Amino acid sequence: MDTSNQNDIDNGSELLSDNQTQLVTFEVGQAVLALEISSVQEINRNLKLTHVPHAPHFVRGVTNLRGEVVTIFDLHIVLGISPADPGSGRNLIVNHDGELIGLCVDKISDIMAINSSELSTPPANLQGVPRKLIRGVYQAPSRLVMILDLEELLGSCKEKEAA
């Protein structure tokens, strides 16, 4: 998937049957993660960020995206994964309750449509990502894809911010 320019995401929902879910898959460290495409507004390269004094440690900064201020969260820190090179990666811009939030990831992998019946509950021995942040898992042919619970993820960020 070419994400070299700012791209609006078309969720393509008219092409899916009722029991299918379309996912954007991405990597953070060694973890392969996904979000439902309907929650992703766009994908872009790391933008010029403005440092925010006294912001929580997981906030990389803010950026101006076509007149909207977007807070960029570093998913490495949020998920407890070793940080990557600050200049690398991509941002998944999500719209959460009317607020644009950027999630900094290492690499965008793919967009895939899966049947809801192919999703499993996260295994008890899941390693690398806090289990409460995972809504389900999908066993792809060569890897395990963990589907993030966006509400829980952003709630976890608010908890960290309050601490």
NUVEXKE-74786 format. One record per atom (N, C-alpha, C): atom name; residue number from 1; x, y, z. Coordinates in steps of 0.001 Angstrom, whole numbers, plus 524288, in hexadecimal, padded with zeros to 5 digits. Example, Ala and Ser with C-alpha at 12.3 -4.5 7.8 and 13.67 -1.06 7.14 Angstrom:
[node 'N' 1 [83386 7E9C6 81E78]]
[node 'CA' 1 [8300C 7EE6C 81E78]]
[node 'C' 1 [83390 7F31C 81E78]]
[node 'N' 2 [83232 7F736 81BA8]]
[node 'CA' 2 [83566 7FBDC 81BE4]]
[node 'C' 2 [83264 8001E 81EBE]]
//
This chain:
[node 'N' 1 [8034F 7FB66 80000]]
[node 'CA' 1 [80000 80000 80000]]
[node 'C' 1 [80375 804D0 80000]]
[node 'N' 2 [802BD 80840 7FC4D]]
[node 'CA' 2 [805E1 80CF9 7FC02]]
[node 'C' 2 [80383 81119 7FF81]]
[node 'N' 3 [8066D 812A5 8037D]]
[node 'CA' 3 [80483 816A5 80717]]
[node 'C' 3 [80818 81B54 80717]]
[node 'N' 4 [80AD7 81C33 802C7]]
[node 'CA' 4 [80EA3 8206B 802B2]]
[node 'C' 4 [80C15 825C7 802D1]]
[node 'N' 5 [80753 82644 80121]]
[node 'CA' 5 [80486 82B3D 8016D]]
[node 'C' 5 [8000D 82AB3 80540]]
[node 'N' 6 [7FDD8 82F22 806AE]]
[node 'CA' 6 [7F951 82EE6 80A24]]
[node 'C' 6 [7F4DA 82C7C 80714]]
[node 'N' 7 [7F283 8286F 8094D]]
[node 'CA' 7 [7EE65 825A7 80692]]
[node 'C' 7 [7E98C 82561 809E6]]
[node 'N' 8 [7E520 826EC 807AB]]
[node 'CA' 8 [7E036 825FC 80A57]]
[node 'C' 8 [7DEE8 8203F 809B6]]
[node 'N' 9 [7DC82 81E06 80DAF]]
[node 'CA' 9 [7DB30 81882 80D9E]]
[node 'C' 9 [7D588 817E6 80BFC]]
[node 'N' 10 [7D49C 814D5 807EF]]
[node 'CA' 10 [7CF4E 8136A 80660]]
[node 'C' 10 [7CE3E 80E22 808C4]]
[node 'N' 11 [7CA67 80DDE 80C2D]]
[node 'CA' 11 [7C997 80900 80F03]]
[node 'C' 11 [7C769 804A0 80BA1]]
[node 'N' 12 [7C5B7 805AA 806F6]]
[node 'CA' 12 [7C413 8018D 80371]]
[node 'C' 12 [7BFCB 7FE11 8059A]]
[node 'N' 13 [7BCCD 7FFFB 8095C]]
[node 'CA' 13 [7B8F9 7FCB2 80BFC]]
[node 'C' 13 [7B4CC 7FAA2 80845]]
[node 'N' 14 [7B3E5 7FD51 803E9]]
[node 'CA' 14 [7AFEB 7FB6E 80055]]
[node 'C' 14 [7B191 7F654 7FDAF]]
[node 'N' 15 [7B68F 7F4EE 7FDF1]]
[node 'CA' 15 [7B876 7F02A 7FB8B]]
[node 'C' 15 [7B874 7EB86 7FF45]]
[node 'N' 16 [7B74A 7EC6B 80436]]
[node 'CA' 16 [7B79E 7E85B 80824]]
[node 'C' 16 [7B240 7E62C 8096B]]
[node 'N' 17 [7B228 7E11C 80A99]]
[node 'CA' 17 [7AD44 7DED7 80C76]]
[node 'C' 17 [7AC97 7E04F 8122D]]
[node 'N' 18 [7A800 7DF34 8144C]]
[node 'CA' 18 [7A6CD 7E0B2 819B0]]
[node 'C' 18 [7AA74 7DE48 81DAE]]
[node 'N' 19 [7AC97 7D9B5 81C8A]]
[node 'CA' 19 [7AFE2 7D71B 82068]]
[node 'C' 19 [7B5B3 7D807 81F7A]]
[node 'N' 20 [7B70F 7DBC3 81C30]]
[node 'CA' 20 [7BC88 7DCF0 81B31]]
[node 'C' 20 [7BE23 7E204 81DC6]]
[node 'N' 21 [7C318 7E22B 81F41]]
[node 'CA' 21 [7C572 7E6CF 8218F]]
[node 'C' 21 [7CA49 7E819 81E66]]
[node 'N' 22 [7CB0B 7ED13 81D4F]]
[node 'CA' 22 [7CFB8 7EEB5 81A81]]
[node 'C' 22 [7D37A 7F125 81E69]]
[node 'N' 23 [7D860 7EF6F 81E45]]
[node 'CA' 23 [7DC51 7F10F 82205]]
[node 'C' 23 [7E0FB 7F39C 81F5C]]
[node 'N' 24 [7E333 7F78D 821E7]]
[node 'CA' 24 [7E842 7F9B0 8206F]]
[node 'C' 24 [7EC2D 7F716 82410]]
[node 'N' 25 [7EFFF 7F456 821E0]]
[node 'CA' 25 [7F3EA 7F1C8 82523]]
[node 'C' 25 [7F8E9 7F501 82509]]
[node 'N' 26 [7FBA8 7F4E8 82979]]
[node 'CA' 26 [8006B 7F7FF 82A0A]]
[node 'C' 26 [803ED 7F56D 82E06]]
[node 'N' 27 [808CD 7F733 82E2C]]
[node 'CA' 27 [80CA0 7F4F5 831C0]]
[node 'C' 27 [80E8B 7F90F 83592]]
[node 'N' 28 [80F1E 7F759 83A6F]]
[node 'CA' 28 [8118F 7FA73 83E8B]]
[node 'C' 28 [81578 7F6BD 84116]]
[node 'N' 29 [81A7C 7F7B1 84029]]
[node 'CA' 29 [81E61 7F3E5 841D6]]
[node 'C' 29 [81D65 7EECE 83EF9]]
[node 'N' 30 [81D53 7EA6F 841DC]]
[node 'CA' 30 [81C48 7E54F 83F8A]]
[node 'C' 30 [81677 7E408 83F52]]
[node 'N' 31 [81338 7E743 841C5]]
[node 'CA' 31 [80D98 7E62C 841FD]]
[node 'C' 31 [80AF1 7E7B2 83CE1]]
[node 'N' 32 [80782 7E445 83B04]]
[node 'CA' 32 [8043B 7E562 8367A]]
[node 'C' 32 [7FECC 7E68D 8389D]]
[node 'N' 33 [7FD0C 7EB54 837C1]]
[node 'CA' 33 [7F82D 7ED3F 83A06]]
[node 'C' 33 [7F476 7EEF4 835BA]]
[node 'N' 34 [7EF98 7EFDC 83724]]
[node 'CA' 34 [7EBC0 7F1A7 83353]]
[node 'C' 34 [7E7A0 7F4F8 835FC]]
[node 'N' 35 [7E544 7F84D 832E6]]
[node 'CA' 35 [7E0A8 7FB4F 83479]]
[node 'C' 35 [7DC9D 7FAB3 8302E]]
[node 'N' 36 [7D7A5 7FB03 831AB]]
[node 'CA' 36 [7D397 7FAFB 82DA9]]
[node 'C' 36 [7D45C 7FFCF 82A41]]
[node 'N' 37 [7D3F4 7FF07 82533]]
[node 'CA' 37 [7D502 80349 8218F]]
[node 'C' 37 [7D138 807D1 82259]]
[node 'N' 38 [7CC93 806BC 8244B]]
[node 'CA' 38 [7C8B9 80AE5 82516]]
[node 'C' 38 [7CA82 80ED6 82934]]
[node 'N' 39 [7CE2A 80D5C 82C9E]]
[node 'CA' 39 [7D009 810FC 830A3]]
[node 'C' 39 [7D4C3 81423 82ED3]]
[node 'N' 40 [7D6EE 812CA 82A46]]
[node 'CA' 40 [7DB9A 81575 8284D]]
[node 'C' 40 [7D9FD 81964 8242A]]
[node 'N' 41 [7DB68 81E4A 82522]]
[node 'CA' 41 [7DA09 82264 82168]]
[node 'C' 41 [7DE08 822B0 81D02]]
[node 'N' 42 [7E306 82257 81E66]]
[node 'CA' 42 [7E71C 8227E 81A6A]]
[node 'C' 42 [7EC31 82069 81CA4]]
[node 'N' 43 [7EFD6 81F82 81913]]
[node 'CA' 43 [7F514 81DB8 81A6A]]
[node 'C' 43 [7F8D6 8219B 817F5]]
[node 'N' 44 [7FCBB 82340 81AFD]]
[node 'CA' 44 [80093 826C6 818C5]]
[node 'C' 44 [805EF 825D0 81B20]]
[node 'N' 45 [809DD 8282D 818BB]]
[node 'CA' 45 [80F28 827E2 81AD5]]
[node 'C' 45 [80F60 82B08 81FD6]]
[node 'N' 46 [81387 82A33 822C2]]
[node 'CA' 46 [81440 82D7E 82760]]
[node 'C' 46 [81483 83322 825A3]]
[node 'N' 47 [81151 83645 827FB]]
[node 'CA' 47 [810FC 83BCC 826AA]]
[node 'C' 47 [8146C 83EF1 82A55]]
[node 'N' 48 [8153A 843E2 828FC]]
[node 'CA' 48 [81825 84751 82C79]]
[node 'C' 48 [814FA 84806 83179]]
[node 'N' 49 [8176D 846B1 835D6]]
[node 'CA' 49 [814B4 846EF 83AD7]]
[node 'C' 49 [81694 84B89 83E15]]
[node 'N' 50 [8130B 84D9D 8411B]]
[node 'CA' 50 [8144D 851A1 844EC]]
[node 'C' 50 [8142D 84F18 84A48]]
[node 'N' 51 [81879 84F8E 84D16]]
[node 'CA' 51 [818D9 84D5E 8525E]]
[node 'C' 51 [814F0 85023 855E9]]
[node 'N' 52 [81289 84D21 8596A]]
[node 'CA' 52 [80EBE 84F4A 85D15]]
[node 'C' 52 [8110D 84ED8 86291]]
[node 'N' 53 [8128F 85344 864EE]]
[node 'CA' 53 [814BC 85300 86A3C]]
[node 'C' 53 [810D0 8509A 86E0C]]
[node 'N' 54 [812D0 84D76 871A0]]
[node 'CA' 54 [80FB4 84B00 875C0]]
[node 'C' 54 [80BBB 8470B 873C4]]
[node 'N' 55 [80C37 8456F 86ED8]]
[node 'CA' 55 [808B5 8416B 86CC0]]
[node 'C' 55 [80A58 83C19 86EDD]]
[node 'N' 56 [806C6 8385F 86F0A]]
[node 'CA' 56 [80840 83314 870AC]]
[node 'C' 56 [80C9C 830F5 86D33]]
[node 'N' 57 [80FAB 82D68 86F47]]
[node 'CA' 57 [8143F 82B7F 86C6D]]
[node 'C' 57 [812E2 828A5 86761]]
[node 'N' 58 [80E22 826BD 866BD]]
[node 'CA' 58 [80CAA 823FA 861F9]]
[node 'C' 58 [80AED 827AE 85D9D]]
[node 'N' 59 [80A82 82CBB 85EBB]]
[node 'CA' 59 [8090B 83092 85ABC]]
[node 'C' 59 [80DFC 83271 85806]]
[node 'N' 60 [80E62 83133 852FA]]
[node 'CA' 60 [812EB 832EF 84FF3]]
[node 'C' 60 [812AF 838C3 84EDA]]
[node 'N' 61 [80DFB 83AD1 84E72]]
[node 'CA' 61 [80D35 84057 84D50]]
[node 'C' 61 [80804 84126 84AA3]]
[node 'N' 62 [80757 845D4 84881]]
[node 'CA' 62 [802A4 8470D 84586]]
[node 'C' 62 [80442 848E9 84023]]
[node 'N' 63 [800AE 8486F 83C80]]
[node 'CA' 63 [801A8 84A48 83738]]
[node 'C' 63 [7FCB3 84CC4 83522]]
[node 'N' 64 [7FD52 84FEC 83123]]
[node 'CA' 64 [7F8EB 8525E 82E8C]]
[node 'C' 64 [7F7C9 84F44 829A0]]
[node 'N' 65 [7F332 84D0E 82959]]
[node 'CA' 65 [7F19D 849EE 824D9]]
[node 'C' 65 [7ECF8 84C9E 8224D]]
[node 'N' 66 [7EE1A 84FA4 81E47]]
[node 'CA' 66 [7EA15 8528E 81B74]]
[node 'C' 66 [7E6A1 855C9 81F14]]
[node 'N' 67 [7E922 85896 822BB]]
[node 'CA' 67 [7E64F 85C0E 82641]]
[node 'C' 67 [7E46F 8598A 82B45]]
[node 'N' 68 [7E519 8546F 82BDB]]
[node 'CA' 68 [7E392 851A2 8309C]]
[node 'C' 68 [7E878 8505E 833BF]]
[node 'N' 69 [7E84B 85152 838D9]]
[node 'CA' 69 [7ECA1 84FD9 83C3D]]
[node 'C' 69 [7EBFA 84A11 83D97]]
[node 'N' 70 [7F004 8470E 83C91]]
[node 'CA' 70 [7EFE8 84168 83D7A]]
[node 'C' 70 [7F426 84010 8416F]]
[node 'N' 71 [7F2AA 83D6E 8459B]]
[node 'CA' 71 [7F669 83B87 84976]]
[node 'C' 71 [7F866 83643 84793]]
[node 'N' 72 [7FD95 8359D 8479B]]
[node 'CA' 72 [7FFF9 830C4 845C9]]
[node 'C' 72 [801D9 82D9D 84A7E]]
[node 'N' 73 [7FFB9 828D2 84B13]]
[node 'CA' 73 [80142 82535 84F36]]
[node 'C' 73 [8053C 8215B 84D0D]]
[node 'N' 74 [8093A 82030 85018]]
[node 'CA' 74 [80D17 81C41 84E9D]]
[node 'C' 74 [80B31 816F8 8509C]]
[node 'N' 75 [80984 81392 84D09]]
[node 'CA' 75 [80771 80E88 84EAE]]
[node 'C' 75 [80B94 80B13 85139]]
[node 'N' 76 [8108B 80C07 8501B]]
[node 'CA' 76 [814A6 80905 852C8]]
[node 'C' 76 [8143B 809CD 858AA]]
[node 'N' 77 [813AA 80EA6 85A3A]]
[node 'CA' 77 [8136E 80FE2 85FD1]]
[node 'C' 77 [80E3B 80E0F 86222]]
[node 'N' 78 [809FA 80F09 85F61]]
[node 'CA' 78 [804D1 80D7F 86151]]
[node 'C' 78 [80492 80798 8622D]]
[node 'N' 79 [806E0 80498 85E99]]
[node 'CA' 79 [80692 7FEE6 85ED6]]
[node 'C' 79 [80B17 7FC6D 861D2]]
[node 'N' 80 [80EF4 7FF93 86366]]
[node 'CA' 80 [81365 7FD79 86646]]
[node 'C' 80 [81737 7FA88 862D3]]
[node 'N' 81 [817CC 7FC40 85DF9]]
[node 'CA' 81 [81B59 7F9D5 85A32]]
[node 'C' 81 [81FFF 7FD80 85972]]
[node 'N' 82 [824A9 7FB4C 858CF]]
[node 'CA' 82 [8295A 7FE80 85819]]
[node 'C' 82 [82883 80280 853CA]]
[node 'N' 83 [829F2 80771 854E7]]
[node 'CA' 83 [82910 80B94 8510E]]
[node 'C' 83 [82C66 80AE8 84C2C]]
[node 'N' 84 [82A58 80CE4 847F1]]
[node 'CA' 84 [82D15 80CD1 842F5]]
[node 'C' 84 [82F9E 81220 84204]]
[node 'N' 85 [83219 812A1 83D99]]
[node 'CA' 85 [8346B 8178F 83BFD]]
[node 'C' 85 [83020 81BA8 83B88]]
[node 'N' 86 [830A0 82014 83E4B]]
[node 'CA' 86 [82C71 82400 83E4B]]
[node 'C' 86 [82B15 8262C 838E8]]
[node 'N' 87 [82EA7 825F5 83536]]
[node 'CA' 87 [82D8E 82820 83011]]
[node 'C' 87 [82B14 82448 82C53]]
[node 'N' 88 [82A84 81F70 82DEE]]
[node 'CA' 88 [8286B 81B7C 82A62]]
[node 'C' 88 [822B3 81A7C 82B7E]]
[node 'N' 89 [82051 81779 8281E]]
[node 'CA' 89 [81B05 815B6 82911]]
[node 'C' 89 [816D9 818CA 82642]]
[node 'N' 90 [81218 8178D 827C1]]
[node 'CA' 90 [80D6B 819EE 8257F]]
[node 'C' 90 [809B5 81B55 829E4]]
[node 'N' 91 [805F2 81E98 828AC]]
[node 'CA' 91 [801D1 81FF8 82C61]]
[node 'C' 91 [7FCA5 81DFE 82A4D]]
[node 'N' 92 [7F9D3 81B47 82DA0]]
[node 'CA' 92 [7F464 819F4 82C87]]
[node 'C' 92 [7F131 81E37 82F20]]
[node 'N' 93 [7EE4E 82126 82C2A]]
[node 'CA' 93 [7EB0E 8254A 82E59]]
[node 'C' 93 [7E59D 82305 82F33]]
[node 'N' 94 [7E3F2 822FE 83424]]
[node 'CA' 94 [7DECD 820ED 8357B]]
[node 'C' 94 [7DB66 8255F 83771]]
[node 'N' 95 [7D665 824DA 8368A]]
[node 'CA' 95 [7D2A2 828A5 8387C]]
[node 'C' 95 [7CFDD 8261A 83D0A]]
[node 'N' 96 [7D0D8 8281F 841B0]]
[node 'CA' 96 [7CE7B 825E5 84660]]
[node 'C' 96 [7CB2B 82A0E 8490A]]
[node 'N' 97 [7C621 82950 84902]]
[node 'CA' 97 [7C279 82D0A 84B61]]
[node 'C' 97 [7C35C 83292 84964]]
[node 'N' 98 [7C43E 83311 84448]]
[node 'CA' 98 [7C4E7 8382D 841E7]]
[node 'C' 98 [7CA55 83A81 84265]]
[node 'N' 99 [7CDE4 837BC 844ED]]
[node 'CA' 99 [7D344 839A3 84590]]
[node 'C' 99 [7D6EA 8364B 84240]]
[node 'N' 100 [7DA54 838F2 83F3D]]
[node 'CA' 100 [7DE2E 83626 83C22]]
[node 'C' 100 [7E2E0 834D4 83F8C]]
[node 'N' 101 [7E477 82FE1 83F6C]]
[node 'CA' 101 [7E8F8 82E0B 84267]]
[node 'C' 101 [7EC59 82AE9 83EAD]]
[node 'N' 102 [7F16E 82BE4 83ED5]]
[node 'CA' 102 [7F519 828F4 83BA2]]
[node 'C' 102 [7F7A8 824B7 83EDF]]
[node 'N' 103 [7F80B 82017 83CAB]]
[node 'CA' 103 [7FAA6 81BBD 83F32]]
[node 'C' 103 [7FF8D 81A8C 83C0D]]
[node 'N' 104 [80415 81B79 83E67]]
[node 'CA' 104 [80909 81AAF 83BB7]]
[node 'C' 104 [80A64 814E5 83BCD]]
[node 'N' 105 [80B23 81292 83730]]
[node 'CA' 105 [80C68 80D10 83697]]
[node 'C' 105 [81151 80C95 83334]]
[node 'N' 106 [813A5 807EE 83330]]
[node 'CA' 106 [81863 80723 83018]]
[node 'C' 106 [8174C 8068D 82A49]]
[node 'N' 107 [81349 8038B 82900]]
[node 'CA' 107 [81267 8022E 8238C]]
[node 'C' 107 [80CAB 800CF 822C0]]
[node 'N' 108 [80A7B 8028C 81E64]]
[node 'CA' 108 [80546 800E3 81CD4]]
[node 'C' 108 [80606 7FBF0 8199D]]
[node 'N' 109 [80332 7F7D6 81B02]]
[node 'CA' 109 [803F8 7F2D8 8185C]]
[node 'C' 109 [80027 7F202 813E5]]
[node 'N' 110 [7FB1C 7F20C 81513]]
[node 'CA' 110 [7F754 7F05A 81130]]
[node 'C' 110 [7F1DC 7F218 812D4]]
[node 'N' 111 [7EE4D 7F1B3 80F32]]
[node 'CA' 111 [7E8BF 7F235 81063]]
[node 'C' 111 [7E65E 7ECF8 80EFC]]
[node 'N' 112 [7E39F 7EA9E 812B8]]
[node 'CA' 112 [7E16A 7E571 811BD]]
[node 'C' 112 [7DBBD 7E534 81371]]
[node 'N' 113 [7D8C0 7E229 81096]]
[node 'CA' 113 [7D353 7E11E 81203]]
[node 'C' 113 [7D323 7DB9B 81430]]
[node 'N' 114 [7D0D8 7DB12 818CF]]
[node 'CA' 114 [7D069 7D5E9 81B3A]]
[node 'C' 114 [7CACC 7D501 81CF5]]
[node 'N' 115 [7C95B 7D01D 81D46]]
[node 'CA' 115 [7C43A 7CEBD 81F5F]]
[node 'C' 115 [7C464 7CF48 82545]]
[node 'N' 116 [7C04A 7D150 8277C]]
[node 'CA' 116 [7C004 7D1EC 82D29]]
[node 'C' 116 [7C0C7 7CCBB 82FF5]]
[node 'N' 117 [7BF29 7C86E 82D7F]]
[node 'CA' 117 [7BFC6 7C346 82FE4]]
[node 'C' 117 [7C580 7C1A3 83055]]
[node 'N' 118 [7C900 7C43E 82D79]]
[node 'CA' 118 [7CE8F 7C2F1 82DA8]]
[node 'C' 118 [7D15B 7C59A 8323A]]
[node 'N' 119 [7CEB1 7C91C 834EA]]
[node 'CA' 119 [7D0F9 7CBAF 83976]]
[node 'C' 119 [7D081 7C826 83E39]]
[node 'N' 120 [7D4A0 7C80C 8415E]]
[node 'CA' 120 [7D4AA 7C50A 84634]]
[node 'C' 120 [7D595 7C8BA 84ABC]]
[node 'N' 121 [7D43B 7C6EE 84F63]]
[node 'CA' 121 [7D57C 7CA07 85402]]
[node 'C' 121 [7DB5D 7C9D1 854DA]]
[node 'N' 122 [7DD98 7CDD8 8572F]]
[node 'CA' 122 [7E342 7CDCD 85816]]
[node 'C' 122 [7E4BA 7C94B 85BBD]]
[node 'N' 123 [7E8D7 7C660 85A6D]]
[node 'CA' 123 [7EA72 7C217 85DD7]]
[node 'C' 123 [7EC8B 7C422 86308]]
[node 'N' 124 [7EC06 7C0FB 86711]]
[node 'CA' 124 [7EDC9 7C285 86C4D]]
[node 'C' 124 [7F39E 7C377 86C7E]]
[node 'N' 125 [7F694 7C0D5 86925]]
[node 'CA' 125 [7FC45 7C15B 8693C]]
[node 'C' 125 [7FE4B 7C55F 8654B]]
[node 'N' 126 [7FAF7 7C8EC 863A5]]
[node 'CA' 126 [7FC7E 7CCF7 85FEC]]
[node 'C' 126 [80100 7D02F 86223]]
[node 'N' 127 [8051D 7D0D0 85F21]]
[node 'CA' 127 [809CE 7D399 860DB]]
[node 'C' 127 [80A87 7D890 85DA0]]
[node 'N' 128 [80CF8 7DC70 85FF2]]
[node 'CA' 128 [80EA1 7E10D 85D0F]]
[node 'C' 128 [80AF2 7E5AD 85D40]]
[node 'N' 129 [805EF 7E4CC 85D8D]]
[node 'CA' 129 [80217 7E900 85DA6]]
[node 'C' 129 [7FE4E 7E7D4 8621E]]
[node 'N' 130 [7FD04 7EBB4 86558]]
[node 'CA' 130 [7F948 7EAAF 86996]]
[node 'C' 130 [7F431 7E857 8677E]]
[node 'N' 131 [7F2A9 7E400 869AD]]
[node 'CA' 131 [7EE27 7E101 867C9]]
[node 'C' 131 [7E923 7E43F 867D1]]
[node 'N' 132 [7E88D 7E7C1 86B99]]
[node 'CA' 132 [7E3B2 7EACA 86BEF]]
[node 'C' 132 [7E304 7EE84 86749]]
[node 'N' 133 [7E73A 7EF8E 86469]]
[node 'CA' 133 [7E6F5 7F30C 85FE6]]
[node 'C' 133 [7E59B 7F033 85AD6]]
[node 'N' 134 [7E54E 7EAFD 85B21]]
[node 'CA' 134 [7E455 7E7D7 8567D]]
[node 'C' 134 [7DEA9 7E5FA 85673]]
[node 'N' 135 [7DBED 7E752 85247]]
[node 'CA' 135 [7D66C 7E5D3 851A6]]
[node 'C' 135 [7D5E9 7E043 84F9B]]
[node 'N' 136 [7D9AA 7DEA1 84C7B]]
[node 'CA' 136 [7D98F 7D962 84A48]]
[node 'C' 136 [7DE8A 7D866 8473E]]
[node 'N' 137 [7DF31 7D39A 84580]]
[node 'CA' 137 [7E3BD 7D22F 84256]]
[node 'C' 137 [7E1E9 7CF5A 83D76]]
[node 'N' 138 [7E50F 7CFC9 83974]]
[node 'CA' 138 [7E40F 7CD2E 8347E]]
[node 'C' 138 [7E903 7CA52 832F3]]
[node 'N' 139 [7E88B 7C551 831D2]]
[node 'CA' 139 [7ED11 7C246 83033]]
[node 'C' 139 [7ED8D 7C29F 82A4A]]
[node 'N' 140 [7F101 7C613 82880]]
[node 'CA' 140 [7F220 7C68C 822F1]]
[node 'C' 140 [7F5BF 7C208 82172]]
[node 'N' 141 [7F691 7C10E 81C71]]
[node 'CA' 141 [7F9D6 7BCA4 81AE3]]
[node 'C' 141 [7FF53 7BCA0 81D56]]
[node 'N' 142 [801B1 7C130 81DFF]]
[node 'CA' 142 [80713 7C131 81FF0]]
[node 'C' 142 [807D7 7C425 8250F]]
[node 'N' 143 [80395 7C60B 82764]]
[node 'CA' 143 [80431 7C92F 82C21]]
[node 'C' 143 [7FF0F 7C9A9 82F14]]
[node 'N' 144 [7FF8D 7CB07 83400]]
[node 'CA' 144 [7FB06 7CC0A 83749]]
[node 'C' 144 [7FA16 7D1EE 8374B]]
[node 'N' 145 [7F56C 7D384 835CA]]
[node 'CA' 145 [7F405 7D909 835A2]]
[node 'C' 145 [7F09F 7DA2F 83A62]]
[node 'N' 146 [7F246 7DDFB 83D8A]]
[node 'CA' 146 [7EF4E 7DF84 8422F]]
[node 'C' 146 [7EC25 7E464 840EF]]
[node 'N' 147 [7E705 7E3FF 8418C]]
[node 'CA' 147 [7E394 7E868 84062]]
[node 'C' 147 [7E2FE 7EBA9 84550]]
[node 'N' 148 [7E4B0 7F095 844E5]]
[node 'CA' 148 [7E477 7F416 84961]]
[node 'C' 148 [7DEE6 7F5DE 84A78]]
[node 'N' 149 [7DDC1 7F683 84F6F]]
[node 'CA' 149 [7D8E3 7F8E1 85128]]
[node 'C' 149 [7DA09 7FEB1 851C4]]
[node 'N' 150 [7D859 801D4 84DFC]]
[node 'CA' 150 [7D9B5 80761 84DED]]
[node 'C' 150 [7D7BF 80A33 852C8]]
[node 'N' 151 [7D306 808FF 8547B]]
[node 'CA' 151 [7D0E9 80B7D 85931]]
[node 'C' 151 [7D45E 80A51 85DED]]
[node 'N' 152 [7D5D0 80564 85E81]]
[node 'CA' 152 [7D90B 803C3 862ED]]
[node 'C' 152 [7DE86 80627 8628D]]
[node 'N' 153 [7E09A 80662 85DD1]]
[node 'CA' 153 [7E5C9 808A9 85CF2]]
[node 'C' 153 [7E5DE 80E65 85E94]]
[node 'N' 154 [7E20F 8115F 85CBD]]
[node 'CA' 154 [7E1F0 816F4 85E03]]
[node 'C' 154 [7E086 817CC 863BF]]
[node 'N' 155 [7DD48 8145B 865F3]]
[node 'CA' 155 [7DC2A 81491 86B90]]
[node 'C' 155 [7E112 81396 86EC0]]
[node 'N' 156 [7E452 80FFB 86CF1]]
[node 'CA' 156 [7E944 80ED3 86F8E]]
[node 'C' 156 [7ECD9 8139C 86F69]]
[node 'N' 157 [7ECBE 81670 86B0F]]
[node 'CA' 157 [7EFE4 81B35 86A99]]
[node 'C' 157 [7EE01 81F4B 86E88]]
[node 'N' 158 [7E8ED 81FCB 86F22]]
[node 'CA' 158 [7E6C9 82398 872DF]]
[node 'C' 158 [7E846 8221A 8786E]]
[node 'N' 159 [7E849 81CF1 87997]]
[node 'CA' 159 [7E9F0 81B28 87EC2]]
[node 'C' 159 [7EFA7 81C7F 87FC0]]
[node 'N' 160 [7F2F7 81BAE 87BC5]]
[node 'CA' 160 [7F88C 81CE2 87C4C]]
[node 'C' 160 [7F956 822BE 87CFC]]
[node 'N' 161 [7F624 825C9 87A3F]]
[node 'CA' 161 [7F680 82B77 87A8E]]
[node 'C' 161 [7F51B 82D60 8800E]]
[node 'N' 162 [7F144 82AE7 8827D]]
[node 'CA' 162 [7EF81 82C7C 887AC]]
[node 'C' 162 [7F34E 82ACC 88BFC]]
[node 'N' 163 [7F66F 826CD 88ACA]]
[node 'CA' 163 [7FA18 824B2 88ECF]]
[node 'C' 163 [7FEAB 8284C 88FD2]]
//
